[in-house]
Amino acid sequence: MPRSKESARANLENLYRIFTVPEAPDSTLGRIDQAISDNVTGFLQKHIVALENSITDIEKSFDDPKIPEEPTFVSDYTEFIKEKLVAQSVHTAAPGFIGHMTSALPYFMLPLSRIMIALNQNLVKVETSKAFTPMERQVLAMLHRLIYSESDAFYHRWIHDSRYALGAFCSGGTIANITALWAARNQLCSPSGNFRGITNEGFFRAMQHLGCQGLAVLVSRRRHYSLGKAADLLGIGRENLVLVETDDRNRINMAALREQCRRIQDKGIRPLSLIGIAGTTETGNVDPLEEMADLAEEIGCHFHVDAAWGGPTLFSEKYRSLLKGIERADSVTIDAHKQLYVPMGAGMVLFKDPAALSSIEHHAAYIIRHGSKDLGSHTLEGSRPGKAMLVHAGLSIIGRKGYELLIDQGIERARRFAEMVQEHPDFELVTAPELNILTYRYNPASVQEALAHADAETVREVNELLDKMTKRIQKRQREAGKTFVSRTSLTPERYRGQTIIVFRVVLANPLTTEDILASVLEEQCEWARHPEVSPLLDQLQEMTAAA
Ligand SMILES: *Cc1c(COP(=O)(O)O)cnc(C)c1O
């Protein structure tokens, strides 16, 4: 039945209805569900991860800046959503989508998210989140215990003591890292004598009080870019985010770290924090956390571990020792929307000392009052959704053993894929997986052979050609949309510090089978022989034959 704008307008007069829950199951919502599940199932079966439409084509569906004057029916709008949004979305849940940290979600997250949204609690204050506030505190305690394994008495003492916090729940790893460094900065520059603290007097006065020229944060060159933002925001300055050399396995070089500490101290700059990475974003490696903890203790500075990706490895009895030393960190970042399989927008920072977050405490008269149980007094963000409920759901439904299985399988799948890459004559493994991330590139056997003996100049030229080829193969593969890997650049020791482009693979989707992994390599070989790429291959072969 066609419906006129008149009746849509009549609908407007009943505006309040939009905010009442329909009594009969709403067929409109049913249709959205159907559209999503048709799509996901279709894509799962076909292993299709992207669409032919380019982003510029898609932009045409969203180029009208006018706000619609007249209301419209939800069902009409749903058609638009189905055709333009759902159908043109990237299917991050597809098992052939192994290029990024965004993966499939457990099915129960969808209906549970709807409950969370229906309740629409605001975690900034207890008045709008009575049950959610204690639930979030419980989730923080669960993750705190996973890392620090304190006694039952410890958790009994702190879990619901609103004057303290075991951590802060936030929208992701970026905010978690910023919060960790913010707390560390304020602790170092806390009030003493007639200095009223950096919070009140600012950075310049704090440096005068400490008698130093600035603060520095030291981390390996494989750090996540969020730390640059943190250094900028907190007044530390990006140049004082000191990037330390790594070893051949992308882990911070301890001798270089000590040297850098001495260098900045000689310049009158004070080390604010050392940051260890548990699961580097590009290569999935883990810094020597124990040794870093020793050094932080020795020089008396904060020790933060960025475990946004690798933190959940702690669920695994078999692999948790890879993160040894994390329990000595003053603060730890964990992203829930990565390996806890929670929808996007959930991260946490945990603090060993329940008093640590007091240094960023903030109060207001109408909410987050002194002595209230409001979580907003210890977070950077203001109004926040009840995402902790979904972490609670994952931890309860999947359980420690379920996450252990997911972690173990991911690591073992990555090892298997590394073997497949190494067994194949035309691929070169660039970084072996320590967790579930690895990098490699297409590099024909004859070229690999020649590279091993070539002079420096030839190596450089060959690598430049290989870079072009890697870029083209990755782009073609992405556009074809059957499978997807990402790409990044690395500086492996074997090429004497030359930066090369590599494929990057993240194996976190439990539905990614060995067959799919084999098809990823097969497709890359096909692209290498495709007329758009093969001239590069010919050039390579000529160059190495001459060498
Ligand atoms: C993903 C990631 C971050 C940032 O997290 P967001 O959730 O994207 O803000 C920080 N550090 C590491 C190591 C990461 O992998």
Ligand as a Chemical Component Dictionary entry (heavy atoms), coordinates in Angstrom:
data_LIG
# 
_chem_comp.id                   LIG 
_chem_comp.type                 NON-POLYMER 
_chem_comp.pdbx_formal_charge   0 
_chem_comp.three_letter_code    LIG 
# 
loop_
_chem_comp_atom.comp_id 
_chem_comp_atom.atom_id 
_chem_comp_atom.alt_atom_id 
_chem_comp_atom.type_symbol 
_chem_comp_atom.charge 
_chem_comp_atom.model_Cartn_x 
_chem_comp_atom.model_Cartn_y 
_chem_comp_atom.model_Cartn_z 
_chem_comp_atom.pdbx_ordinal 
LIG C1 C1 C 0 44.606 -1.255 18.713 1  
LIG C2 C2 C 0 45.726 -0.815 19.550 2  
LIG C3 C3 C 0 45.679 0.411  20.238 3  
LIG C4 C4 C 0 44.586 1.437  20.066 4  
LIG O1 O1 O 0 43.346 0.991  20.316 5  
LIG P1 P1 P 0 42.015 1.635  19.725 6  
LIG O2 O2 O 0 41.026 0.753  20.345 7  
LIG O3 O3 O 0 42.099 1.528  18.239 8  
LIG O4 O4 O 0 41.933 3.033  20.190 9  
LIG C5 C5 C 0 46.745 0.728  21.065 10 
LIG N1 N1 N 0 47.789 -0.094 21.182 11 
LIG C6 C6 C 0 47.882 -1.260 20.522 12 
LIG C7 C7 C 0 49.085 -2.129 20.715 13 
LIG C8 C8 C 0 46.849 -1.661 19.674 14 
LIG O5 O5 O 0 46.948 -2.823 19.010 15 
# 
loop_
_chem_comp_bond.comp_id 
_chem_comp_bond.atom_id_1 
_chem_comp_bond.atom_id_2 
_chem_comp_bond.value_order 
_chem_comp_bond.pdbx_ordinal 
LIG C1 C2 SING 1  
LIG C2 C3 SING 2  
LIG C2 C8 DOUB 3  
LIG C3 C4 SING 4  
LIG C3 C5 DOUB 5  
LIG C4 O1 SING 6  
LIG O1 P1 SING 7  
LIG P1 O2 DOUB 8  
LIG P1 O3 SING 9  
LIG P1 O4 SING 10 
LIG C5 N1 SING 11 
LIG N1 C6 DOUB 12 
LIG C6 C7 SING 13 
LIG C6 C8 SING 14 
LIG C8 O5 SING 15 
# 
